[in-house]
Amino acid sequence: MTSKERILAAVRHQEGDFVPVSPRIWAFLLGYYGSASPIFHLKAAEEFGYDSIINMGTGPSDYFMHPISGTPPFMDLEDIKVELTIERKGDLSEFRRVIRTPAGALRSAYIIGKPGNTYGISPNYHHLEHLVKDRNDFEKLEYILPAAETCNFSEYFRTEEMYGDRGVVFARPAAGVDHFLADAFGMENLSMLYLDDRDFFMQAVQFFHEYYQSLLRHTLEQGVRYIFESWYNFSLSAGWSPQMYREVVIPCLKSNVDLVHSFDGIMLFYDDGKMMQILPDLVQTGVDIIETLSPPPVGDVDLARAKEIARGKSCLKGNIDIVNVIRLGTAKLVEEKVEAAIACCKSGGGFILATSDSIRDGSPLENVKRFFEAGRKYGKF
């Protein structure tokens, strides 16, 4: 079988020739090759012998998660003026923005570390000041949301053509509702808003959900059939309760899954935190693939129980701990964990061997190789 056939067989709960081996690996590739572009994903898949699944952003410029995206910033928005100042502070750079919209000004500030040192090979932004301070600020956000028509799918379809039968390319229409909310409000403020002003919280969720759905529909209308979606800022590991998750996330996710399925598409759902309490709810949405199934101590997934919950409904993807097993463990431990995961989930298909997030830069090469070798050794049907 080809890698694409192998992956799709698992999604359909069919036993192929091997259990697909499809880890998240972009961070490792940045350190190993110096790039995590699609061509290097294919190079790694050939070198290590695995079935590549990658995710590509296809949405418009994101002025929440990536505040300086665009060339120049906000080039695709009308009636917007931006004042941007940048100050170097050692290995950190501090950015401050004033965004002038027809409804008034928004202000934000954040820092980012220099890549490749103690801040990691690809450090995240750290917000000092979030865009939304009160309801008046929220009303201005619609001015910095680019229309779906500004999306460009040429790179996605070129990559899909390049991949052919060597893997599956998923599209991410936008960072996601949870990301827009967390980046606009801040996690602590958002948590307090949920407790103190539920009506406003739900208004904000619906506002971004409707925007996300416009991007998702447009993506599907362009012919994309593999969709990546995540809600990890609303993960149980981020401090939210199962009750909140069922109240807020599940209805939104269900409507997105239904939309994807109406186009005969496949949705991959990502959460790298705890999920056992809400796994039955995720399965009931009809989502096709659920990752990352993080085991204790980082997560809480009991793989045998997860297999029973998802059997014949959702394909499971993930489970091998990237920190305590692949990065800090021995090659022997890696093989033991892979063998156990496959033994637990191989029967009847519906399982893709993968990792609890991207294999990290700095992981011992011997451990990484053993992961792939063990996947093929124990994954044969």
C-alpha positions in Angstrom: 0.0 0.0 0.0 1.0 3.6 -0.5 1.3 5.9 2.6 -1.9 7.7 1.6 -3.8 4.4 1.2 -2.5 3.2 4.5 -3.6 6.3 6.3 -7.0 6.4 4.8 -7.5 2.7 5.5 -6.9 3.5 9.2 -9.4 6.3 9.1 -12.0 3.9 7.6 -11.2 1.4 10.4 -9.7 -1.1 7.9 -6.6 -3.3 8.4 -4.1 -2.5 5.8 -0.6 -3.9 5.4 0.9 -1.9 8.4 -0.4 0.4 11.1 0.4 3.9 9.7 3.3 5.6 11.4 2.7 9.4 11.2 4.2 11.4 14.0 4.1 15.1 14.4 7.8 16.0 13.6 8.2 19.6 12.5 10.2 20.7 15.5 12.7 17.8 15.0 13.0 18.6 11.3 13.9 22.2 12.2 16.9 21.0 14.1 17.8 18.0 11.9 17.5 19.6 8.4 17.2 23.3 9.3 13.7 23.4 7.7 10.3 21.9 8.3 8.9 22.8 4.8 6.8 20.1 3.1 9.7 18.9 0.9 11.7 18.2 4.1 8.8 16.3 5.6 8.9 14.1 2.5 12.6 13.8 2.7 12.3 12.6 6.4 9.5 10.2 5.5 11.8 8.6 2.9 14.9 8.6 5.2 13.1 7.2 8.3 10.4 5.2 6.6 7.1 6.5 7.8 3.7 7.8 6.5 3.7 11.6 6.4 0.8 13.7 7.6 1.3 17.4 7.5 -0.9 20.4 8.3 -0.8 23.6 6.2 -2.4 27.0 7.0 -4.7 28.1 4.2 -6.4 31.0 5.9 -6.0 34.7 5.6 -3.5 36.8 7.6 -3.9 36.2 11.3 -3.5 39.4 13.3 -4.2 37.7 16.6 -1.8 34.8 16.7 0.8 36.3 14.3 0.5 40.0 14.9 3.1 41.1 12.3 2.0 38.8 9.5 1.4 40.4 6.1 3.7 42.3 3.9 3.4 45.0 5.1 1.1 44.3 8.1 -2.6 44.7 7.4 -2.1 45.1 3.7 -5.3 43.2 3.0 -7.5 45.4 5.3 -9.2 48.6 4.4 -9.5 51.7 6.7 -6.8 50.4 9.0 -3.7 52.3 10.2 -1.0 50.6 12.3 1.7 52.1 14.5 4.3 49.4 15.2 7.4 49.9 17.4 10.1 47.3 18.0 12.7 47.4 20.8 15.5 44.9 21.2 16.1 43.7 24.8 19.0 41.3 24.7 17.7 38.0 23.2 14.2 39.4 23.3 12.3 41.7 21.0 9.4 43.7 22.3 6.6 44.7 19.9 4.0 47.3 20.6 1.1 48.0 18.3 -1.6 50.6 18.0 -4.3 49.6 15.4 -6.6 52.4 14.4 -10.0 51.2 13.1 -13.1 53.2 12.1 -14.5 52.2 15.6 -11.5 53.3 17.5 -8.0 52.1 18.5 -6.8 48.7 19.7 -3.5 48.3 21.5 -1.4 45.3 22.1 2.2 44.3 23.1 4.2 41.1 23.1 7.7 39.8 23.3 9.4 37.0 21.3 12.7 35.3 22.0 15.6 34.8 19.6 15.2 31.4 17.9 17.6 28.6 18.5 18.8 29.4 22.1 17.3 28.8 25.5 13.9 30.0 24.2 13.7 27.0 21.8 14.2 26.6 18.1 10.9 28.1 17.3 9.8 30.3 20.3 6.2 31.4 20.8 5.0 35.0 21.3 4.5 36.1 24.9 1.7 38.7 25.3 2.3 41.6 27.5 -1.0 43.4 26.6 -3.9 41.9 24.9 -6.1 43.6 22.3 -9.4 43.4 24.2 -9.7 45.3 27.5 -13.5 45.7 27.5 -16.7 45.4 25.4 -15.8 48.5 23.4 -12.6 46.9 22.2 -14.4 43.8 21.2 -16.6 45.7 18.8 -13.4 46.8 16.9 -12.2 43.3 16.2 -14.3 42.8 13.1 -12.1 45.3 11.3 -9.0 43.2 11.6 -10.6 39.9 10.3 -9.7 39.5 6.6 -12.4 38.1 4.4 -12.4 34.5 3.3 -11.8 35.6 -0.3 -8.3 36.7 0.6 -7.2 33.1 1.3 -4.7 31.7 -1.2 -4.8 27.9 -1.8 -2.1 27.7 -4.4 0.6 26.5 -2.0 -1.7 23.9 -0.5 -2.6 22.4 -3.9 1.0 22.4 -5.0 2.0 20.6 -1.9 -0.8 18.1 -2.3 0.3 17.4 -5.9 3.9 17.0 -4.7 2.8 14.6 -2.0 0.7 12.4 -4.3 0.3 9.0 -2.7 3.2 9.6 -0.3 1.0 11.0 2.5 -1.9 13.3 3.3 -1.9 17.1 3.4 -4.4 18.6 5.8 -5.5 22.3 5.6 -6.0 24.5 8.6 -8.5 27.3 7.6 -7.5 29.5 10.6 -5.8 29.3 14.0 -9.2 28.4 15.5 -11.9 30.0 17.6 -10.0 29.2 20.8 -6.9 30.8 19.5 -8.7 34.0 18.4 -10.3 34.2 21.9 -7.1 33.5 23.9 -5.0 35.8 21.8 -7.6 38.6 21.9 -8.5 38.4 25.6 -5.7 36.4 27.3 -6.3 33.1 29.0 -6.7 34.4 32.5 -9.1 37.2 31.4 -11.1 34.7 29.3 -11.4 32.3 32.2 -12.7 35.1 34.4 -15.1 36.3 31.7 -16.6 32.8 31.5 -17.3 33.0 35.2 -18.3 36.6 35.5 -20.1 37.4 32.3 -21.3 34.2 30.6 -23.5 36.1 28.1 -20.5 38.1 26.8 -18.3 35.1 26.7 -20.8 33.2 24.6 -21.2 36.2 22.3 -17.5 36.3 21.8 -17.4 32.5 21.0 -20.2 32.8 18.5 -18.6 35.8 16.8 -15.4 33.9 16.2 -17.2 30.6 15.4 -19.2 32.3 12.6 -16.0 33.8 11.2 -14.2 30.5 11.4 -17.1 28.7 9.7 -17.0 31.3 6.8 -13.3 30.4 6.3 -14.0 26.6 6.6 -16.8 26.7 4.1 -14.7 28.7 1.6 -11.9 26.2 2.1 -14.1 23.3 1.3 -15.7 25.1 -1.7 -12.2 25.4 -3.2 -11.8 21.6 -3.2 -9.9 21.0 0.0 -11.1 17.7 1.6 -8.7 17.2 4.5 -9.3 19.6 7.4 -7.2 20.1 10.6 -8.9 21.6 13.6 -7.8 22.2 17.2 -9.2 23.7 20.4 -6.2 23.2 22.7 -6.6 26.7 24.4 -9.8 25.3 25.7 -8.2 21.9 26.7 -8.9 20.4 30.0 -5.2 20.7 30.6 -5.5 24.5 30.2 -7.8 24.5 33.2 -11.3 24.4 31.7 -13.9 22.0 33.0 -15.6 19.1 31.2 -18.9 21.0 31.7 -17.5 24.1 30.0 -16.1 22.0 27.2 -19.4 20.3 26.5 -21.3 23.6 26.7 -18.9 25.6 24.4 -16.6 23.5 22.3 -18.6 20.4 21.5 -21.5 22.3 19.7 -19.1 24.3 17.6 -17.0 21.3 16.8 -20.1 19.3 15.8 -21.3 21.9 13.4 -17.8 22.1 11.8 -17.6 18.3 11.5 -21.1 18.3 9.9 -20.0 21.0 7.4 -16.8 19.0 6.5 -18.8 15.8 6.0 -21.3 17.6 3.8 -18.4 18.0 1.4 -17.3 14.4 1.9 -14.2 15.7 3.7 -12.2 14.3 6.6 -11.5 16.2 9.9 -8.5 15.6 12.1 -9.0 17.0 15.6 -6.0 18.0 17.7 -5.6 18.4 21.5 -2.3 17.7 23.2 -3.7 17.7 26.7 -6.0 15.7 28.9 -9.1 14.3 27.1 -10.4 11.1 28.7 -13.4 12.8 30.4 -14.5 14.4 27.1 -13.4 11.7 24.7 -16.9 10.2 24.4 -18.2 13.7 23.5 -15.5 14.1 20.8 -16.3 10.8 19.3 -20.0 11.7 19.2 -19.3 14.8 17.1 -18.3 12.4 14.3 -14.8 13.7 14.0 -12.7 11.3 11.9 -9.3 11.4 13.6 -8.5 12.4 17.2 -4.9 13.2 18.3 -2.7 13.3 20.3 -3.9 10.9 23.1 -1.2 12.1 25.5 -0.5 9.5 28.2 0.3 10.3 31.9 2.0 12.2 33.4 1.5 15.0 30.8 -1.9 13.8 29.6 -4.4 11.3 31.0 -5.3 8.9 28.1 -5.8 5.3 28.9 -5.2 3.9 25.4 -7.2 0.7 25.9 -10.2 2.6 27.2 -9.9 5.1 24.4 -9.9 2.3 21.8 -13.1 1.0 23.2 -14.8 4.4 23.2 -13.7 5.2 19.6 -13.9 1.7 18.0 -15.5 1.9 14.6 -16.3 5.6 15.0 -13.1 7.8 15.3 -9.6 6.9 14.3 -7.1 7.4 17.1 -3.7 9.0 16.4 -0.8 9.6 18.8 0.1 8.4 22.3 3.9 8.1 22.4 5.3 10.6 24.9 7.7 13.0 23.2 9.4 14.1 26.4 9.6 11.3 28.9 10.0 8.5 26.2 11.5 9.9 23.0 13.6 12.8 24.3 14.5 11.6 27.8 14.1 7.9 27.6 16.1 5.0 26.1 15.8 3.4 22.7 14.6 0.3 24.6 11.9 2.3 26.3 10.8 3.8 23.0 10.4 0.3 21.5 8.5 -1.0 24.5 6.0 1.9 24.4 5.5 1.5 20.6 5.0 -2.2 20.9 2.4 -1.7 23.7 0.5 1.0 21.8 0.2 -1.1 18.7 -0.7 -4.3 20.6 -3.5 -2.3 22.2 -5.0 -0.7 19.1 -3.9 -2.6 16.0 -6.9 -5.0 15.8 -9.6 -3.7 13.5 -7.7 -0.7 12.3 -8.7 2.8 13.4 -5.2 3.6 14.8 -2.3 5.7 13.6 0.9 5.4 15.6 2.1 8.9 16.4 3.3 11.1 19.2 1.9 13.4 21.9 3.1 16.4 20.0 5.9 17.1 17.6 9.1 15.2 18.2 11.4 17.9 19.6 14.7 19.2 18.4 17.4 17.7 20.6 15.8 14.3 20.8 18.4 11.5 20.5 18.6 10.3 16.9 18.8 6.7 18.1 15.4 7.1 19.9 13.8 8.7 16.9 15.0 5.9 14.5 13.9 3.3 17.0 10.4 4.8 17.1 10.0 4.3 13.3 11.7 0.9 13.2 9.5 -0.4 16.0 6.4 1.0 14.3 7.0 -1.1 11.2 8.3 -4.1 13.2 5.2 -4.4 15.4 2.6 -2.8 13.1 2.4 -5.4 10.4 -1.1 -6.9 10.0 
